[in-house]
């Protein structure tokens, strides 16, 4: 017998119901505003990594170099707009030839906007921000990072694997950092048959900045940077 007391529906404040309903309009506003501001930044590459990486650390300098090369090659660079690797990516692009884009998230700690942004867009909702990272990216470059970085990586892998978005390069930078995870994918996920062996082809592990740029261009040698009509239609349902 379950003796857990239940809160009568009549005791739920009507004001809270109204607040939840109005919140939908705030979410809609974020999508509309971000889509309008980012519509002209193609082609673009999203770069992710830890917010805690310091400017004097090697991965910061590596991310900055990759972003600068991508920017000079004609790619807008999209990052999280905060400190650490996000700042390095925005900084590299800011001093390059193409726009530096920061998709900032409002957090209780860690996230403060870096100054290296030609286009800056703020979000209150993580999921709206993540849609924009995918929607406007022609490639993902993933630097070493923590839970947030892993979240973005797995989101991208899932969307590409399931066909909810177009096939784009997903490049992990840092063999030493990512090697253990890649090996686990092969030994645990494939052996348990929870992913197909060919799913590993969705990921590239690259350490050299020039090779990152080369890998992205190679992917698009036989396909244009702009999505097809069918791909655009799929992206409406991310």
Secondary structure, DSSP 8 states (H G I E B T S, - for coil): --------GGGS-HHHHHHHHHHHHHHHHHHHHHHHHHTT--SEEEEE--TT--TTSHHHHHHHHHHHHHHHTT-EEEE-SSSTHHHHHHHHHHTSSS-EEEEEE--SSS----S--SEEEEES-HHHHHHHHHHT-SEEEE-S--HHHHHHHHHHHHHHHTTSS---EEEEE-HHHHHHHHHHIIIIITTTTSS-GGGGGGEEEE--HHHHHHHHHHHTSSS-SS--HHHHHHHTT-
